Every structure is written in C-alpha cells, then in structure tokens.
Amino acid sequence: MLSSVANIFKVRDLRNKVAFTLAIVALYQLGANIPAPGISFKAVQELQRQAQAGGILGFLNLFSGGGILRLAVFGLGIMPYITSSIIVQLLATVIPKFTEWRDEGAVGQKKLTQVTRYLTVALAIMQSTGLVYLFHSGGGGLFGSAHIDLIPDFTPPRVAFIVLTLTAGTAFVMWLGELITQRGIGQGMSIIIFAEVVAGIPAGGGAVLAEGGAFKFAVICLLVLVLIVAIVFVEQGQRRIPVTFAKRVVGRRMYGGQSTYIPLKVNQAGVIPIIFASSVLYFPVLLSNVIPWAPFRDFVNSHLQPTSFVYIGFYGLFIILFTFFYVTITFDPYQQADIIRKQGGYIPGIRPGPSTERYLAKILNRITLPGSLFLAVVALLPSILLSLWHINAYPFAGITILIAVGVSLETLKQIDSQLMMRNYEGFLK
C-alpha cells in the first residue's frame, strides 16, 4: 500500500493532478468557513453553540460542510447543482427537446450541462433568499430552540448583497468542481461532496461521544467499519451482460466478430435515492413552519425527526421506491436494445429487438432490488441504533459513510488506472 502511494509521487502528471485537487478542496474549505458580509460573527458563534441541526437545515448543512449554519460564502455548497442535475435528468424523459439533446452524444450533453448551470444559479437565488429570511427570523424552529438573528441590519440593499454573495459562491463552487474534473483527479462534483460530508465527521463523532458515552461510541465505530466493508463489497459488484457483434465486410476489410459486455452495477443509482427520500421527508418540516395547524406541527415535531421510527420506516420505503424510479430513468432498456441492434450486436441466446429489451428490463429489476435494500440498510442501520439509544447528535451517519466510501473508491480507481498505464502497481488488486 505504501509503495502504491509512493508511486503517485513518481509520476509528475499524476502528482500535479493530486496536488491540484487538494488545493481546490482547501480553497473550498476556506470559503465554507468565511461568513458572508453583513453576518454577525458573534451570532454565528452563539448559534453554533446552541443549534442542534435537524430537519431540512440539518440535511442542507450535511452538504455544505457546516457552512450553512454560519451563512458562509460557500454556505449553499453543491446542493443547488445536485438538485438542478436531478431535475434536468427527469425532464430529459418528458421534454422532447431535452430527450433529443440526450441522444445527441457529447454535443447534446454540452447543451444539457449549460441548462443545468442556469438552473443551478436560479435555485441558488431562491434558496439563498429563503435562508436569509430564515436566519433573520430566528430559524423558524429548524435548528432547535435557538432564536438568534444573524443579520441584525436587515435592509433591502444588505439582503440583496448577501443573496448575491451566496449565489456567486455557489456558481464558483460549480466552477471549481468542473476544474477538478478537467485538470485534477476524480469527478469534480463528487470530490466536493466528499469534502463537504467528511468535514462534518469529526464534529459528529465528538457529539455522539459526548451524548452517548465511550461504550456506545465504540459500538457505533465498529458498526461503521462493518458498513464500510459491506459498501466496498457491493460497490464493486456488477452483473456483466455479454454482447457479441456479428462480422461484416466493408470493402476488403472485415469488422466485428468481437465480444464485450454491458456492466450493470448492483448499486446502479448511487446515493441519489437517499437524497430524493430525504428531500421528500423534509418537505413536511418546511410546511410545518408555514401552516399554523397545531396537530400537523405536533406530528412533524414528534414523528418526522431523523431518529424517529416513523421517519425511519418512511425513509426506508422511499429509498427503495426512488431507487427503482431513478434506475428506470437512467438506464432505458429500449434505448440500450436499439443501440445494440443498430451496431449489429446481440446478446447470445436472445433475439435482437423486443426480446433483448425484455431481457434487459428483467435483469435490471433483479439487481435493482438487492441494490435498493442495500441502500436502505446502510442509510437506516446507524439511525436505528442512535434512535434506540436516544442519541440525536449525528442522524446522517449512514449517508455520510456511503458518500465517503463511494467517492473514495471511484477516485482510487482513476488513480489506479493512471498508475497501470505507466506500468506501476496500483491500489486495487
């Protein structure tokens, strides 16, 4: 292992990519810790001492590395980009123009990326405006009993300037992610998400230790190690569907006759279903701060908290449903069967056309079910344990582990491929 790490520094190009990526991550962490202009620093310190991040604020705070509690320059993090990417992917299945762009290849993908950028800026404006009002009005109960005004000078010019700062910070973070993809190592947006969620692990672990004690903290750490091993095992798992291309003669040359495969991962959807499920379950939390109906507000406060068993049950159900929903959108059996047919290929023993489509749909459903159950178990197991022990300090341990391990594996694969190209021994055996 140490020799593999040393090999990274022997390759100048790879060494520069790793250093560039680390520099971008350090720049992001700097921006996530600098409050926006006009924010009371004393109020931020008081809020961080008193606030118990929960509800929608806790979920957004997870994807900002803690920056949202201090309304930092990069306080919104990459969440607006994630939301806009999901929206564009969904619209690509219902809007004919987006579907046409999706099928155009690199040119169409460039157009969809541009739409995603514009939508990210629009979402950042709306989200930053809502957060500025929320933090001025004491948080609306979303972060506990603390009612602290982070913006004492609440004037239209000051509010507009803070909104502009947060929106510009989101656009800058989006640009940083693209820079990592182009000039660094790994997928840029995933690396930034990794940096955001990992930044909160030490504080979350310390809160669990303080609230639960040494024994419970040790049990949770052991559970985390078991989950990491399970995540690595499942993330590497895939079903390979063989595809054979028929021979054809063009002029005097013969093409085809090759065999390849379609890799279908067990966890095809990644962490997206967990984000979907969390967003849906936190929508009632937002409504409870708007609808002045006492029974509804009491139900939300009592049962729709991350350590409530009602919340855990709905959370697991939504994760399974959204996994099937997202996989169906991202992998279209009809489109794949049509591409195979047009390229002169076929799956051995399966007729091209509708038979191939039905076969791919059947295989997809068979591997999606264990993948969805795996996601639900990883997301819920730490929450169940924390709920049994009445520990409310760190309710997002499962999604944090999944993101951290998943992004680490993908980044290691890229480093490994770079080393193998230069005849070095990689990390993965």
Stockholm file with secondary structure:
# STOCKHOLM 1.0

chainA/1-429         MLSSVANIFKVRDLRNKVAFTLAIVALYQLGANIPAPGISFKAVQELQRQAQAGGILGFLNLFSGGGILRLAVFGLGIMPYITSSIIVQLLATVIPKFTEWRDEGAVGQKKLTQVTRYLTVALAIMQSTGLVYLFHSGGGGLFGSAHIDLIPDFTPPRVAFIVLTLTAGTAFVMWLGELITQRGIGQGMSIIIFAEVVAGIPAGGGAVLAEGGAFKFAVICLLVLVLIVAIVFVEQGQRRIPVTFAKRVVGRRMYGGQSTYIPLKVNQAGVIPIIFASSVLYFPVLLSNVIPWAPFRDFVNSHLQPTSFVYIGFYGLFIILFTFFYVTITFDPYQQADIIRKQGGYIPGIRPGPSTERYLAKILNRITLPGSLFLAVVALLPSILLSLWHINAYPFAGITILIAVGVSLETLKQIDSQLMMRNYEGFLK
#=GR chainA/1-429 SS CHHHHHHHHHSHHHHHHHHHHHHHHHHHHHHTTSBCTTCCHHHHHHHHHHCCCCHHHHHHHHTTTTGGGGTBTTTTTTHHHHHHHHHHHHHTTTCHHHHHHHTTTHHHHHHHHHHHHHHHHHHHHHHHHHHHHHHHTTGGGTTTTCCCCSCSSCCHHHHHHHHHHHHHHHHHHHHHHHHHHHHSSSCHHHHHHHHHHHHTHHHHHHHHHHHHCHHHHHHHHHHHHHHHHHHHHHHHCEEEEEEEECCEEETTEEECCCEEEEEEETTTTTTHHHHHHHHHHHHHHHHHTTCCCHHHHHHHHHHSSTTCHHHHHHHHHHHHHHHHHHHHHHSCHHHHHHHHHHTTEECTTSCTTHHHHHHHHHHHHHHHHHHHHHHHHHHHHHHHHHHHTTCCSCTTHHHHHHHHHHHHHHHHHHHHHHHHHTTCCCSCC
#=GC SS_cons         CHHHHHHHHHSHHHHHHHHHHHHHHHHHHHHTTSBCTTCCHHHHHHHHHHCCCCHHHHHHHHTTTTGGGGTBTTTTTTHHHHHHHHHHHHHTTTCHHHHHHHTTTHHHHHHHHHHHHHHHHHHHHHHHHHHHHHHHTTGGGTTTTCCCCSCSSCCHHHHHHHHHHHHHHHHHHHHHHHHHHHHSSSCHHHHHHHHHHHHTHHHHHHHHHHHHCHHHHHHHHHHHHHHHHHHHHHHHCEEEEEEEECCEEETTEEECCCEEEEEEETTTTTTHHHHHHHHHHHHHHHHHTTCCCHHHHHHHHHHSSTTCHHHHHHHHHHHHHHHHHHHHHHSCHHHHHHHHHHTTEECTTSCTTHHHHHHHHHHHHHHHHHHHHHHHHHHHHHHHHHHHTTCCSCTTHHHHHHHHHHHHHHHHHHHHHHHHHTTCCCSCC
//
